Amino acid sequence: MTTLVPLLGDQLSHDLASLRAVTPAEAVVLMMEVADEATYVPHHPQKIALFFSAMRHFAEELRAAGWTVDYVTLDDPANTGEFTGEVARAVARHGATRIVTVAGGEWRVLESQRAWAERTRLPLTILDDDRFLCTIQQFADWARPRKRLVMEDFYRLMRRQTGLLMDGDQPIGGQWNFDTDNRKSVPKGHRFTPPIRFAPDAITQDVLALVQARFHNHFGSLDSFAWPVTRAQALEALADFITHRLPGFGDYQDAMVTGEDVLNHSLLSPAINLGLLSPLEVCQAAQAAYRAGTAPLNAVEGFIRQILGWREYVRGLYWFAGPDYTARNHLGATRPLPALFWGAPTDLKCLAEAVDATRRNAMAHHIQRLMILGNFAMLVGTDPGDVHRWYLAVYADALEWVEAPNVIGMSQFADGGLMATKPYAAGGAYVNRMSDHCKSCRYDVKHRTGPTACPLNSLYWDFLARHEATLSSNQRLWRMYDGWRRFAPDEQARIRAQAAAFLAGLQPSTDATGTQS
């Protein structure tokens, strides 16, 4: 009696439910590098390398712990290139009598898993992924009776449930959210401590060579690869963040600085999503720093909110909203993704900085993603499906369950307000307030029209004008529409003409790998 335990690339946890359900004596763990997963969108080469290297290291850890591991590499000549084919081959190789696996994190993957029983004619058990702090059912029970799924309400529920930053039934510090303290501009000359980097070992070097050979045409560079690929390294990265960057995380959480890719951000989301770290232990480490007096409450609360609040919330919403969520397009946007997202030149300094960081690192922090890249895509009317596929492709931490709600709901308002109470639209004034980019940009952030005017200004007002019938009743936008209506008709016409001219010259990308026309 042999149990086959297929283990996916984001399930690299020794306490995974499927490993707890069997013993090493009865089981064969199957791990698969398959072309389908590397190419269903053109993933950044660093993202592919991160998954494959972490998987190979985890396979070695399992073997050292006494497990039998059947590992199929991407360049295996017999590799079918997809999960179901590899499961079927493994069943035949090992004479398996049943299959036990943990549910994949995406609708697409779960559908593939459900097909394994029919393909192999074996009993199939798909276990819930219990590495999250909120179950899919618990979120659905919370969400179902509500008209709006406000994250803050969910976050308070999770704080009470876990006891994190709580004093009995009340939040430590007397308030739940210190976000208003976390929007400071970075003082001139301030220096940030760079994150710890991990030199590629022999396993990672082999993976990097494989990825370079197979996926060199994908957008992104492998040159700076230094991600943690084992649990031991991930714990080092966590300790490094808690010591060196968490204390200043809150103050400059929303800031952007030319030449600074990381600032005080943690870079821990890929390790958490892979399973190398648990979300609870990361939150507990931050809480311990507050209790030890080494990190202030505004920083610790802001960081914990991103994991305990936002991460758990978007995962629940993804499964609650259903498999058609990524096809939503509330604003009817149809423009193809602009070529600048794949690295075509742009004179907009803020966009150039965010895209370049993405190309070099497979990472950009949350304000760059939301208020620079996402904001621009929404203002110009980009098809949200194109935007979704781009984000899914280029970021190391982009798994669909976390990426899709952030893009479809938060960034593009394509779900019509299921998760966001208003579109996160902004002109140049926001970028100027939260960054130093405008000082070295060829455009003048203070002008709406004219040859040197910042395009974000006219695009912002044009976006509001285009969608007035849909958005003007939103109570959170009344000030914006009041401002638009205060412009004289001829000024409105000039603004919209300025936006139209910019949009007419906006170069579209020509294919999904970023090839430019």
N, C-alpha and C positions, 0 to 999 in steps of 0.2 A: 504494500500500500504506500504509494508515493504521492505526496501533496505538492503540487506546483504552486509557488508563490511568486507571481509576477510583481515586480517592484519597480515603480515608475521613477523618473528622474527627479521629481520634486518630493519624493518620499524617503529621504535619506536620514531616517530616524531609527535608532536602535530599539525604541519602544513603540514602533509602528504596530497598529492593531493586528495586521496580518502576521507579523513575527511573533506577537504574543499568543496568537491562536494556534500555533503549531510548535513542534520541537525540532531542533536540528536533525535528530535521528530520522524523522519521517519526511522531511521537506527538502525540496530543491528550490532555491531562490533564483528566479530568472530576472536578469537585468538586460536591457536592450537599447542599443544606440540605433535608432531607425531614421531613415531619410525623411519619412513623412513628417516627423516632429521637427526636423531641422529646417524644413522648407515650406511648410503650409503657409507661413509668411516668411519673407527673407530675413531671418533673424541676424542680428549683429554677430559678427564672428566671435566676439568676446563672450556673448551669451551662450552660443553653442559650445565653446571651449569650456566655459564654467560648468555647464551641465555635465559634459562628458568627463571632465577631470574629476569633479566631485563624485560622480557615479563610480569611476574606476577606483578612486581612493576608498569609497564606502564598501565596494565589493571586497577589497583587501581586508578591511576591518571585519567584515562579516566572516570571511574565511578564517581569520585569526581567532574569531570567537567560536569557531566550530561549525559554522554553516557550510553547506555545499552550495556553491554559487555557479550558475551557468551564465556566463557573461558573453553577450553577442556584440562584437565591435562593428562599427559602421562599415569598415572595409572588409568584413568577412564576405567572401565571394557568394556564400549561400544565403546571405541576409536578404529577406524579402522586402525590407524597407518599411514595414508597418507592423503595428502591435499584434494584430490578430494572426498574421502569418507566422510571426515568431513564436507566439504562444502555441500555435498548432504544431510547429516543428519541435518545440521543446517537449510537448506532450508525447510525441512519437519517440523522441530520443530517450526519455526517462521512463516511459511506460506509466505516466501519471494516471491516477485514478480519481483525482478531484483537483479543483483550482480554488485557491483562496487569495483574494486580493483586496486592497483598500480602494475605495471609490476615487477616481480621478477628480481633479479640481475643476474640470471644464465639462460643459455639456458634450462637446465633441468627443472627448476621451471616454466619458462615461458610456456613451452610445457604443463606442468600440468595445469596451469591456463587456457590455451586455450581450454582444454578439459571440463571445467566446464559448458560451455553453452550446449554442447551435453548431458552431464550427467544429468543436471537439467532441460533442456528445458526452460531456462529463458534467457532474454536479459542479456548480459554480456558486461560490459565496462571495458577495461584494460587501465588505464591511465599511461602516461609516468612518470617515477620517476624524478621529477624536483629538487631533493635535490643536484644534481651535478652542477658544474659550466660550464660544456660543455655538450651539448646534444649529443646523439648518432648520430643524423643526422649531426650536425655541425662537429663532428670528421670525419665522413665518407666523407663529402665534402672536408675537409682539406686533408685527407689521399689519396683519390682516384687518384688524378693526380700525386702522388709522387712515385718515385722508392724506396726510403728508408724513413721510418717513424722516423725521427730523433727527439727524445724527446726535445732536446734543441730548435728546431724550434717551436714546439708546445708550449713549456713553454713561449717563448717570446710572442707568440700570446695571451696566457692567461694572461700574465702580462699586456699587453696593454688593453685587454678586461676588466679586473677587476680594473686596476689602482693601483694594489698592488706594492709597492716599485717603483713607477714611479714618475718622474719629467717631467710632460708633456708627450712627446712621447719617452723620454729617461729614462733608468734605473737610479735610485738613486745610487750614487757612481761611475757612469761612466762606469760600466760593468754589464753584466747580471748575471754572475756566479762567485762565489768566492770559487769554489771547491778546487782550489790549496791551499787555506789557511786552509783547513779543514782536513788535513792529518797528524797532529802532533802526536808524541808519548807522552804517559802520563808520566810526570816526576815521578821519584821514590818517594814514600811517599804521592803522591797526594790523597786527600780524596774527594769522591763524596757525594753529599747530597742525601740520599735515598728518593724515592718517597713516597707520602702520601699513606696510606693503609686504607681500609675500612673494619671494622669488620663486619662479616655477621650478619644481623638482623634475626628475626624469619622467614621471608619469605625465605631468602637465606639459612638458616639452614635447612629448610624443603627440599629445592631443593638439597642441598648437600647430605642429607641422601638418597633422591630418586636416585640421580645419582650414589652414591657409591653402592647402592644395585643393580642397573640395569646395570652399566657399569664399574664395578670394574676390569674387564679383559682388558679394554682399556689401552693403554700406557699413562702414566701420573699420577701425584699425585694431590689430592685435598687439601693437607695440607696447602699450602700457598695461598689459594684463598683469594684475597683482592681487586678484581676489582670493579670499580664503576658500579653500577647497576641501577642508576637513573640519570636523567638529573642534579639534584642538586649536586650529587656526581661527575659527570663528569665535571661540571663547577669548582668544588673544585680542581679536578685533573689538569685541564687546568691552573688554577691560580697558583697551586703549581709548575708546570713545568715552566711557564713563569717567576716566581720569582726566583726559585732555580737552574734550570738546563739549561734553554735556553741561559743564558749568556755564558756558556762554551760549548754549544752544537756543535758549528762549529769547534772549535779547535780539539776536540777529537771524531768527528763524526764517523771516521773509525777505531778507536782504539779498542783493545781487552785487557782486564786485568783479570788475573786469580782471581776468587772469586768475581768479580764485574759483576753482571748480567745486570744492568741498565745503569751505567755510567751517561751520560747526556741525554739519550734518553727520549722521552716524555711518552711512553706507552699509548698514546691517540688513536691509530688507532682502537682498538676494540670499543671504545665509538663512534667514528666517523662512523664506519661501521654499528653499530647498529642503528644509528640515534639519539643518545643522544646529540651529538654535530654536528653542521654543519661545513663543511670544510671552508666556508668563515669566520665564526666567529672565528675559530681557527687561520686562517691566519691573520685576523685583530687584534687579540690579540697580536700576535707576532710582527706585524708591529707597534702597539702602544708602545710596549716595546722599539723598536728601536727609535721611535720618542721621547720617554721620556728619552732616554739616558741610559736605564738600561740593554740593550743588544746590542752587536756590530752587524754591518751590515753583516759580514760573517756568523754569527750564524743565524740571522734572515732570510737572503736570503736562506741559506742552508735548513732551516726548511720549509720555505714556498715552496721551490722548490719540496720537497718531497710530499706535498699535492696538491698545485696548478699545479705543473708540472707532477710529476710522477704518483700520484694517479688518476688524471683525464685522463692522457695519457693511462695508462694500462686499465682503464675501457673502453675507446673508442676503443682501439685496440682489446680488447676481443670481442666486438660486431661486429667490422669491419671484423675480421678474420673469423668468422663463427663458427658453433657448432663443427666442426671437428678439431678445433685448438689443442685440447689436445691430439689428436692422432698423431701429427706430430713427425717425428723422422729423421731429416736431416742427422745425423751422423750414423744412423743404429745401435744404441746402444741396446743391448739385455740382459745385465747382470741383474739378479734379484737384488732387493734392498739389500745391505749388512745388516747383522744382527745388526751391530753396531748402525744403525739408530734407532733401537728399544731398545738400551741400552746394547747390548752385549759388553763385555769388549774390549777395544782397548788401545794400548800403545801410540797412537797419542794424545798428550795432547790437541791440538787444537780441535780435533773432540770430545774427551771425555767431554771437557768443554761445547761445544755447545749443544751436545745431553743432557747432564745432566741439563743444564739450561732450555732446552725445556721440559724435563720430569717434572721438578719441577714447572715451571712457565707458561707453554703453550706459551712461548715467547722466542725469541732470536733476537738480533738486526740485522740490515740489512747486516752488513758485515759478521757476523757469518753465516747467511743464504746463502749469495751469494758466499763469498770467502773461506769459510771453508766447510760447508755442501754441497752446490751446486757444488763448484769446485771439491771436492773429488768425488762426484757422477758422474760428467762428465768425470773426468780423468780415472776412472775405467771402464767407459762404461756402466753405469746403464741405463736400459730402462727408458726413460723420463716419460712414463706414470706411472711407479712405483714411480718415484721421485715426480711427480705431486700429486699423491694420498697421499703420505706421508706428504708433506707440507700442503695439504688441511686438513689432519686429525689432525695435532699436534699443530697448531698455533691458538690462540684465535682470531686473526684478519684475518684468512684465509677464505675468501669467494672466490668462484671460479673466479669471474670477476677480482679480484685483484691478486689472487695467481697464476692463470694459466699463464698469460703473464710473470710474474716475474720468473716462473720456466721454462716453455717451451721455452720462448724466451730469457730472460736475462741470466738465470742460466745455462741452458742445451744447448743453441744454437740449439734447435731442430726444430725451425721454419726456419732455414737456413739463418738468418740475416734479417728477416722482421723488427725486432725492435732493435737488437744489431748489431753493426758494426763489431764485432769480438767475438769469444768465450772468456769468462772471465776465462781463465786458468792461474794458477799460481803454482809455486813450493814453497818450504819451505822458500825461501828468502823473499817473500811477507809476510808470516805469522810472520817471525822473525822481520821484519821491523815494522809491525803494532800491535804487541802484545808482551807480556812477556812469552808466553806459551813455547817457545822453551828452555828457561833456565831451566825448570823443566821437560822436556820431556826426555825419555830414548834414543831417537834418536838424532843423530848429524845433525843439519840442514846444516852444511857446506859440508857434504859428499853426493855424488851421488850414490856411490856403496859401498859395504862392509856390514858386519853384523850390524853395528850401524847407517848406513846411513838413513837419513829421507826419508821415502817412497814417499813423495810428489815430491821429486826431480826426481827420476827415472820415476815416473808415469807421470810427466809433459812432459818430453822429449819423453816418449813412446807414449803419447797422440798425440803429434805433428807428430811423425813418422807414427803412424797408419793412420792418416788422412791427410797425406801430399798431396795426389792427390786432395783432396777436399778443403783443406784450404791454401795451399801454395800460391795461387794467390791472397789471401786477403792482401791488401796493408798494413794493420795494423799489420800483422804478419811477415813481411819480415825480421825484425831483429831477431825474434825468430828462423825462419828457417835458416837464415844465421848462427846463433849460432850453431844450430844442425849440419849443414853441415861442420862446422869447427872441429868437433870432428873427430878424426881418426876412421877408420872403426872398429878397435878392441874395442875402447872406446864406440862407439855406440852399439856394440854387448853386452858389459858388462852392459850398462845401460838398454837395453831392456831385458836382462836376469834377472836383478835385479827386474824390474817391473813385469815380468812374474812370478817370484817366489812369489812375494807378492800377485798378483792376484790369483794364484793357491791356496793360503791359506786363501783367503778372504771368510768368512763364510756368506752364504746367509740367509735371514730370511725365515721362513717356512710358515707364514700366515700373513694376513693383520692386525692382532691385535698386532703383535710384539712378538708372542710366538717364543722362540728360539729352534733351533734344538740341 
